[in-house]
């Protein structure tokens, strides 16, 4: 399996899961990649049978597979990957509507962040607002290639908002709450101007040609992980879930549309974004 090393805890999580699978007589190992682009490419050279992919990595893997006459499938995802939303946050006054942001500066997370850049751009586009025409977009690029898993860009945008450097900032709803708890966004100092429609996040993407029986057994054991298991619970907490769910792909429509509108990948999964560094 492939996973992206966006934080030190990734090693702890997958070493723990490796032992879990071993206790159930299933030999399993993982490879860590520095970025999702390399990980997705590895799904097509036989290096890995399975990838723990970001939603953007799923979009690329699906396009690369289709261009080759092959197929990838979403095996499983976390309960915390389903029906998420991002929010556009401004200082509590005087901004209260999206229309008031015309001519203003809006902060975004990293260029490859689905939740803090691509999907928010899509929402603004759906409201007739285009970057460079109706507002100035300021990205906070942190650790390109991690697809926003490293939330430093969202935190930097929140800090810039409170410093008065930008007029509003996009972030996933859970980070908005976390930044409020941390005091990055002081209580009562901000207001939500917009919220995206629900979208889904990560999934286990099965590589073309992966061994069917082994993938099925992996999925069976994964879905059997229990929050009540004292050995497993700390790992689930680190990975940010309570239970694994069967994978679905119905929650990626806004991201697919944004990838096309912003010309991030082409129809074959080739990277088009000229200023993307990973």
C-alpha positions, -999 to +999 in steps of 0.1 A: +000+000+000+011+036-006+006+065+018+019+101+018+041+113+046+025+146+053+033+144+091+054+123+114+023+105+128+018+087+095+046+063+104+030+056+138-004+050+122+008+026+095+032+007+117+003+001+141-021-009+113+006-033+099+007-051+133-031-053+133-032-070+099-004-093+110-023-104+141-051-115+116-026-135+095-025-110+067+010-099+056+009-063+047+034-035+041+034+001+030+056+026+011+056+062+020+057+089-007+066+125-004+037+136-026+005+122-040+016+127-076+043+101-073+020+078-054-007+079-081+020+072-107+031+042-087-003+027-090+003+022-127+039+007-126+031-022-103+047-007-072+016-007-050-017-025-051-035+001-031-031+038-022-045+058+006-054+087-017-066+123-013-097+132-032-075+150-058-053+120-061-084+099-067-094+122-096-060+118-112-059+080-107-094+077-122-084+097-152-051+079-157-069+046-155-096+056-180-070+069-205-054+034-204-086+015-207-083+004-171-102+010-139-095+020-103-120+015-075-126+032-041-124+004-016-130+022+017-130+056+034-132+070+069-165+080+085-149+115+088-143+116+050-180+118+042-202+150+037-176+176+046-178+213+038-155+243+036-163+278+049-154+313+038-145+332+070-142+370+074-137+393+103-171+398+119-176+433+105-182+449+081-184+420+056-215+400+057-222+388+021-202+373-008-211+404-029-192+426-006-160+407-014-158+421-049-126+440-052-113+424-020-085+399-013-095+363-005-071+338+011-068+302+001-048+272+012-022+254-009-027+252-047-035+215-045-058+216-016-093+204-026-110+219+005-092+252+007-085+261-029-101+240-057-136+235-043-138+270-029-128+284-063-157+263-078-182+278-053-172+313-061-173+306-098-209+292-094-217+326-079-202+345-108-170+355-091-137+349-108-103+354-094-084+383-110-117+399-122-139+401-092-114+396-064-077+391-057-068+355-048-039+350-024-027+315-019-009+302+011+012+274-004+026+250+022+041+217+013+030+212-023+022+177-033+004+169+000-030+180-014-038+201+016-033+172+041-008+195+058-031+222+070-004+249+074-017+269+044-051+271+060-037+282+093-015+308+076-045+321+058-064+324+091-035+342+107-033+366+078-071+372+081-068+383+117-037+404+109-058+423+084-037+412+054-067+396+036-104+402+038-116+366+040-101+331+041-112+296+030-108+266+053-124+232+059-151+235+086-132+212+110-102+234+108-123+265+113-135+249+146-099+238+155-085+273+148-112+288+170-103+264+199-066+273+194-074+310+196-061+316+160-096+328+153-107+345+185-143+339+197-167+364+182-141+379+159-152+362+127-183+353+106-190+327+080-199+343+046-203+311+026-203+273+029-197+248+002-221+219-006-211+187+011-181+168-005-161+137+003-124+134+011-099+105+011-103+069+000-084+037-005-079+035-042-073+000-057-047-001-084-054-016-118-045-053-118-043-056-080-049-092-066-087-094-061-087-119-032-060-100-012-077-067-017-110-082-006-093-095+026-076-062+033-110-045+030-127-070+052-101-066+080-101-028+076-139-025+080-137-048+110-114-024+130-133-016+162-132+016+182-136-006+213-103-024+205-078-008+229-049-016+205-067-001+175-085+029+190-053+051+194-045+045+157-080+054+146-078+085+167-045+095+151-061+089+116-091+109+126-120+084+124-142+061+145-150+036+118-141+027+083-169+027+057-172+012+022-158+036-004-180+058-026-172+083-053-205+103-054-190+131-033-163+143-058-184+161-084-175+197-073-138+187-072-140+172-107-156+203-120-130+225-103-101+204-117-114+210-152-123+247-147-089+255-131-070+233-156-052+214-128-052+180-146-063+171-182-086+143-191-057+118-190-045+129-156-015+150-169-006+179-146-015+212-163-010+237-134+021+255-144+029+269-109+024+236-091+055+225-072+057+192-055 
